[in-house]
Amino acid sequence: MRDERSSPGDKRSTPHSGSVDLREYAKQTNVRLAVAAFILVFVVGVALIWAFFGEGAAGMGLLCLLAALFPVALILLFFLAIEWILKRAGRK
């Protein structure tokens, strides 16, 4: 039988091989954490409001959460625009 563990000459990327882009990994992790937080707040938060206060309160809670998300979306769009401008200017 063949040993499935990686050998020193193996070309597969491992966290300690030095070929992993840590900035990309950090960016990907931050995006995943943000998405998980929003899902948690929206799904669990609205479900708890519905369970304790009813359907009307859950609808109003969802509306308030969406209204609170608007400034966050504007800030994110502003940062994405700045990143796009800097990449176009040749800076990294």
Secondary structure, 3 states (H helix, E strand, C coil): CCCCCCCCCCCCCCCCCCCCCHHHHHHHHHHHHHHHHHHHHHHHHHHHHHHHHCHHHHHHHHHHHHHHHHHHHHHHHHHHHHHHHHHHCCCC
